[in-house]
Amino acid sequence: MKRITYVGTAVLVDDDFGALLLEYAAALARDGTSETIAFRGVNEHDLREHEVSFIVGPASEIVVEQLPEDTPAVDPDNADMIGHMKERIAALEGRRSPGRHSITPEPSSDPSPLVDGLDI
């Protein structure tokens, strides 16, 4: 089971959903788009299942944590959303040019820019 934390709210999901959500968010970020998703999650305090909705995109700050094997919650059924995310990832990746795509900072010899009048 995994815990997804987003905008100060935490919800529990199965391992596959948690991993795929991060992949989906990365694909949307690479494409520069956002989408609203709705899925089933488990409240970690009362272990009740409920619907969760949020926007996933380039500025999403999603944390997915692995929980201990003995976490006393039932995996929510998100088969439809998992299928949707896989389709969207494939479609988004299909629009990208072939080759390796990664984001790595490159050292700069330029002086620091001025921000709000402060030289940083």
Secondary structure as UniProt FT lines:
FT   STRAND          2..6
FT   TURN            7..8
FT   STRAND          9..13
FT   HELIX           15..31
FT   STRAND          35..42
FT   TURN            44..46
FT   STRAND          49..56
FT   TURN            58..59
FT   STRAND          62..66
FT   TURN            69..70
FT   HELIX           79..94
FT   STRAND          114..115
FT   TURN            116..117
FT   STRAND          118..119
//
